[in-house]
Structures are given as C-alpha cells and as structure tokens.
Amino acid sequence: MMMERIKLIGTGFILGITVIIPGLSTGTMAIVFNIYDRLIGVITPNIKKIIAAWKFWLPLVIGAAAGLIFFSRIITMLLTNYPVPTYWFFIGLIMGSLPLIYRKAQQLGSRLPSLPALICGIIALVLMTLMAVLNPSESVASYTVLTPSLFGTLLMGGAISAMAMIIPGLSGSFLLLVIGLYRTFVQAVSELNIPILIPIALGIIIGLFVGAAFVRFLLKKAPRETYGAVLGLVAGSVLVLFPGGFGSSSIMLISTLCLFTGCVVSFVSGKT
C-alpha cells in the first residue's frame, strides 16, 4: 500500500511537470502511467465519491504540486539550454504509450481498430498536424499585478487550459501560449504569486470538471471511437514537439538516448 502511494506521488510529480510544458499533454501522461480512467472517474461533482477516493487523488495532488512548483524554473532552464534532448525525451514518453492506447481502440476479437475509430484517429491526427504547423511563438507579456479585468482573463484561460489538459493529446500550456498567458502562468508559479494564481486555479477547477464530464460521456457512448481519436491526438503531439532533428553531432547521442529512455519508461509504466 505504501509503495502504491509513493508511485502515485511520483506519477503526480511528472504530471505536475507536464502542466508547464507547452505541447506535452497531461492527459497523455496520465495514459502513459495507466491512471487516466481512474482520474477521469474521480473528477466528479459527487463529493462522497471524491472523498472515498482520497487515497488515490491525494498522493497525485501532492506530487503534482511539488512537480509544478519545483520544476517551473528547472524545466524552463532545460528547454532554454538543452531543448533538443529534452524534447526527444518527451517524444519518447509519448511514443512508448502508443501501444497501450492502440489496444484500447481495437475491436473485440481483432487486432485492428473499427472503421469509425480509424476515421476519428485520422481526423484527430490532421488537427494535431495543423496545430504543429500553426505553433505560435511565445508571447513576451507577463502580468504580475492582478486587476479586475485580468482576473476574468486568467479565470477563462485557466478553464480553457484545464479542459484541454484533461483530453489526451492536447496541451493546456500550449493553449495558454496561444492566448498569451503562458509567461504569466509560469512566472506566477515560480514566484508563488498567489493573487495571480488564485483566478488561474479557480479556472482550472472549473475546466477540469467540465472536461472530465465530457470525456466520461464520450467513453461511455463511444469508447473505441474515443480512443481512436485519442490515438490520433497523442501521435500528432509528436509533430507539435518535434525539435527539427537530433541536434549537432555533439548532442546527437544524448538526444537518441533520451528518446530511447523515454520510450522505455512510458512502455514499462503503461504495463504496470
């Protein structure tokens, strides 16, 4: 039991890190570590159900908070100074999770997905390809003083990013980047700017409940088609993260090792 809680804290730690990385999906990482279905199930208005599942979500929350706070600066430093190996590690994590998702999209008694699931996967892949092509440059704006108008903007941004966060393949940080709030978010986390973090946190809570309800509805009505779309989103997120190559000859081996390590970590974690 103790080892299970330690594992959940570690998983939450990684999920917290993914929250601040544009292009990397928290929902995808939840699938990588095989907790996505349980996580979706516990994000519900049913207070009794939430309280009953505290042994699952509390370690996750503790780990996620630690990952978010302690790595907000470290991840920014890695992406600034060692972007290519870092992105190849993330790509490896995603690629290693694809077999697990593919199995969920398969027809019963077949190794192939159904035609509707295949179509959903192709559409999702096309959408992610367009997102990769339209990948925006990061906004230089960073707000540190809360105003009434900024409160509403941050609330809306937090809700939108959380709804994306819960959907595998989509990145909440990427959408914050699109609407120009990413630097504000990362700086507020690294400096623990509580006034700025309050409306973002409220928006995230609202977005998580709305997003989780939507995903639960899809998984109940069309599970294989949903996972077909998830497969396309997750595969397409590789295009969003693709750094353009393995880097110069001096770091090519490191990038390759990071890719391999990421694949192994996610594949093994998905089987446990």
N, C-alpha and C positions, 0 to 999 in steps of 0.2 A: 504493500500500500504506500509506504514512504517513497519507494523508488518510482512509483507511478506519479506521485505528486511532484517529485524532483524533475521527472521527464516533462510534466506539464508546464512547470516553471521554465524549463529550458526551451520548450516549444513556444511559450508565450514570449520569451525573450527574443526569439527570432521573429515572431510575428510583429513585435514592437519595432524591430529594426526595419521590417518591410514597410511599415506605415510611412516612414520618412524618405523612402527611395522612389522617385518618380519612375514609372514603368514596371515596377515589381509589384505584383498583386498579392495582397494579404490573403484573399480568398484562395489563390493558387497555393500559397504556402500552407494554408490550413489543410488543403487536399494532400499536399506533399507529406504532411505528418499525420494524415489519416484521422483528422478530428473534425473535418468540415461538417459532416452530417450532425454530429453531436452539438457543434457550436451553433448551427442554424436552429436546431431544436430548442436550445436553451434561451435564445433571444426571442422572448415572447412576453406579451402583456400579463400572462398568468404568473402572478407574484409567487404563489405556492410552488409552482414548478421551478422557478428560478431559485428560490430558497433551498428546495430539495436537492438541487444540482450544484450546491456551493463547493463541494469537494472537487468538482470538475472546473468550474469557471474561476474560482478564487485564485488557484495557482497560476492559471493563464493570465489573469489580470495583473497579478504581482509581477510575473515575468515580463509581460508586455510593457508595463510602466517602467520597469528597470531598463529594458532594451531601448525604449523610446527616449528616456532621459539620458542615459549614459552614452548612447551611440549617436545621438543627434549631431555631435561635433565630430566623432570618430569617422562615421560613415561619410560625412561631408568632406573630411580630410582625405579619406581613401579615394573617393570619387574625383577629388581635385588633383591629387598627386599620383594615384595609381588607378586611373579609370578603366583601362583595358583589362587587366587581370581581375579587377573587382566585378566588372560586368560579365566576364566569362564565367566566373563562379556562380553568379546569379542565373545565367543561362543554363549552366549545368544543373542547378537545382530544378529548374523548370523542365528541362529535357528528361531528367530522371523520373519525373512524376507522370509523364505521358502514358506509359503502360497502364498505370493504375486507373487513370481516367478513361482510357480506351476500353478497359474491361467493363466499366460501368455503362458504356454506351452500346455494348454488344447486345445482339438479340439473344433470347434464351435458346440454348442448344446450337449456337452458331458462333464462329469466330469473327463474323462481320457485323457491323452496325446496320440497323434498319435504314431504308432509303430516306425516311423523314429525318432520322438522326444525322445521316450523312449530309443532307441538304442544309440542316441547321448548322453543322460544323463548317461547311463551306462558306455560308453567309457570315458566320462569326469570324472566320479567318480573313475574309475580304475586309470586314470592318476594322480588324486589327491592323491589316496591311495599310489601309487608308490612314489610320491613326499614326502608324510609323512614318508614313510619307509626310503627314501634316504635323509631325512632332514640333511643338513650339519652342522657341528659345526662352530661357528663363527670364522672368520679369525682375528688374532691378529694384522695384519698390519694396519697402519693408516698413510696416506700420508698427510703432511701439507704444503709441498713446491711444487709448480707447475713447471713441466718440460715439454718440447715439447712432449715427449713420453707419459707422464701421461695425458696431455691434450687430446690426442687421446683416451686413455683408458677410461677416465672419460666421454668423449663425447659418446663413444659407450655404456658404462654402463648406462648412463642416458637415452639414446634412448631405449635400451632393457628394462630397468625397466619401462619406461613410456608406452611402448606397452603392457607390462604385466599389468600395473596399470589400463588401460582402459578396460581390459577384466575381467568381474566379476569372482571371484573365484581365480584369480591369484594375487600374491603379488609382486609388483615391488621391495620392500625392500628384499623380500626373494631371488630374483634373484641377487640383489647386494650382498647378503650374499654368494650366490653360487660362484660368480666370485671374491669374496674377496675385495669388495669396500664398504661394509656396514659401517664399523667403520669410514672410511674416510668420508663418507657422513654425518653420524650423528655428528661427531666431527666438521666438517666444518659448519654445520647448527648451532650447539650450540655455536660455537665461532665466527660465521659470518665471516668465512674465504672466502672473496669474490673471490680471484684468483682461489681457488679450486671449488667454487660454480658456476663460470661462465661456464666452459665446461659441468658441470652436467646439468645446467639449459638449455643450448642450446640443449643438447641431449634429455632432457625431452620434449622440444617443438617439436623437430623433431619426436620423438616417439609418442607423443600424436596425431599429425596429421595423421601419418601413421596408428596407431592403431584405431583411430576413423573412418577413411575411411574404414578400413577392417570390423569393426563391423557394420557400416551402410550398407555395401554391403551384409553382412550376414542377417541382419534384413529385408532387402528389398527382398532378394531372398528366404530365408527360415526362417521366423520369429519363428515359433513354434519349429522347429528343433534347432534353435539357443538358444532359451530359455530353451529347454530340456538340451542342453549341459551346459548352464549357471547353471541350477538347480543342475546338477551333480558336477560342479566345486565348487559351493557355499557349497553344502552339504559336499563335500570332504574336504573343507578347515577346517571343524571342526576337522578332523583327524590330519591335519597339526598343529593345535593349541592345541590339546588335551594335558593337562599337566600331564596325568598319574593317576589322581584321584582328590579328593576334598581336599587333604591335611590332616594334622594332625587334631585330634579332636578339637583342639583349634580354628582352622580357617575353619572347615568344614561348619559351619553355615554361615559364611561370604561368602564363595565360593558359597554356594547354593543361598543365597540372591543376589549375583552378577549375577549369571546365570538367576534367575527369573527377576531381574531388566532389564538386557539386552534384554531378550525376550519381555518384555512389552514395552520397549522404541522403539524397532525396529518394532514391530507389530502395535503399535499405530501410529508411524510415517509413516509407509507404507500405512495406510488407509487414511491419511490426504492429 
